Amino acid sequence: MSKSKNRSSDPEQLKSFSDKESKNKVQVVIETPKGSRNKYAYDPEQKIFALSRVLPAGMIFPYDFGFVPSTQADDGDSLDVLILMDAPAFPGCLVEARLIGVFEGHQVQSGKKHRNDRLLAVATESQTHSHVNHLDDLNSNLVEEMARFFENYPWKNESFKVLSRKGPKAAMQLLKKARKKKGGQD
């Protein structure tokens, strides 16, 4: 078997399609599907999606959750994305999405505070959310529920606080910064 056929693909290293990013579009790799109590995370060392934790009874992911490949957020991981879709995807699924906003927030983990912003997006193939281009296009109660999910989601010695809610322009600026930090193009 040749070397190229023997290698596993690494979703964290997928290239951006910067020609579409001017229209707020990005690629998102799904880690955890909507409706799941199980939190999955990509393990780059083993090149596989692994169970990270199980949410408490009664708590589920409200929408698919994943990351933007070839980015590095302030916490050292790829940028996190909550993506609105009509039905759940699966871990490892690549979804083209339109950025609609960002929850800027900080997380405290083991006594150390750092930024851990969460991008918000809509799958470009979504029919239910096809009209949504900005966070303000969503019902304010839904936006509040998504913010509360992130604030109630942290595990053990963690806490998360939403500092502000901004639209797609701020989300794109954050994306460009994270691409530069990773060493990619903006």
C-alpha positions, 0 to 999 in steps of 0.5 A: 500500500502506498504511503498516501493511501495509508494516511488518515485524513486530518479534519483540523488541517482542511484548507479553507475556501477563501473565495466563499468566505467573503460571503460569510461561508466556512467549512465546519467539521461536526464533532457532536450532533444535535440532540446528543448527550455525548460530547465528541471531540477530534483527537489529532494524535489518534486521528479519530473522533472520541467520546469526550464527556457525557452531559448530565441527564436532561441536557443535550446539544441544541444544535450540531457543534463542531469546529472550523478547520485550519484555525486556532482560537485563543484557547489553543483549539480550533474555533468552535461553531454551533451550526443550525441545521434541519436534522442532525449530522454525524461526527466528522461530517463536513458542512458548508455554513454561513456565519451569522454571529458570535458569542464572545465569551470567557471560560475559566478552567482550573482557575485560569481565564481565557477567551473561548468565543463560539461562532454561530452559523447556519448550514447553507443547505438548511431549508428551515433557517434559509432566511437567517443571515444575522443573529438578529434574524433569530427569535430572541428567545432562541438566541438566549437559549443558545447562550444559556446552553454554553453557560450551563455546558461547562464541565467540572472545574470550568465556567463560561460566561457570554460577554457579548453577542455580535453579528457576522462581521465580528464572526468573520473578523474572529475567523480571520484572526484565528486563521492567521494564528494557525498560520493560514491565510486570512 
